[in-house]
Amino acid sequence: MSIATARREELTAPLTTPQLRTRRHPGRWVSGIVLVLIVGFVLNGLISNPRLEWGQVWGYLFDVHILSGLGVTLALAVVAEIVALALGMVIGFCRVSRNPVAKTAAAVYVWLFRGIPLIVLVLLVGNIALFIPEVRIGIPFTDVEFFSASTNALVSTFVAGVIALSLHDAAYNAEIYRSGIISVPDGQRLAAQALGLTWWQTQLRVVLPQALPVMIPPAMSQFVTLLKSTAMVSVIAVGDLLTEAQHISALNQYVIELLFVATIWYLVAVSVASVLSRLLDSKSEKLRH
């Protein structure tokens, strides 16, 4: 057989499909079985525990006081987040400002409110009337006074909770804004300056719209953290979910059962917020591309 004939037969021979073998993953099976055993062990311990009365848990799950506390918790989270986003945006822009005074003041704010534990901040704001008993507005060093009111009348426990949560969360949102702003290429700023835009016009019309897709995912994660942090305001008896659960347990002595009720509702609220966060994250991912 000639070399040409052998070469022709080799080229015209039918192709053979390689046999693929499925790779086994015994580690996954082992880890899955171990996880199921651990979850089963925990659930069995909870369900069969004679000191935990699940009937009380389900009975108080939709109690009117618990639902009222849940509403206060959600209101606290939403209002505080709105204030924190607005305040954080101002501080974030000051962080990247060319003004050294604004930049330093913003850096001090972030350092201060990220350093103070939230529960301490809640207690400070909640007891502000102890060192500022009255709020007065007038002309300094004169007897002219335009407004005067008791601090307790102006700063209710709900308002104190919103202020504390907003001040704390704004420090973290400011860093989110700052990271989003500096992620925009400098060429965009140079192009805006070439068009005659001022610094603030450049930031609001050019930089911010491009930075939003970068900022949305961490901002939503911060909101989920804020939603859980609303439990801290129970130390000043705002009337939130945890406060109402503690009030009920103080009367009927079902402490663990009411804590489970609060835990279930916190898990539901955080799960809903997490789903919304993923939806916004997917939309922001599309905007980035």
Protein Blocks (a to p, Z undefined) as FASTA:
>chain_A
ZZklmmmmmmmpccddddddddddfklmmmmmmmmmmmmmmmmmmmmmmkbcfklmmmmm
mgfklmmmmmmmmmmmmmmmmmmmmmmmmmmmmmmpmblklmmmmmmmmmmmmmpcfklm
mmmmmmmmmmmmbccdddehiabdfbdcdfklmmcfklmmmmmmmmmmmmmmmmmmmmmm
mmpcfklmmmmmmnopafklmmmmmmmmmmmmmmmmmmmmmmmmmmmmmmmmmmnonopa
klmmmmmmmmnopmmlmmmmmmmmmmmmmmmmmmmmmmmmmmmmmmmZZ
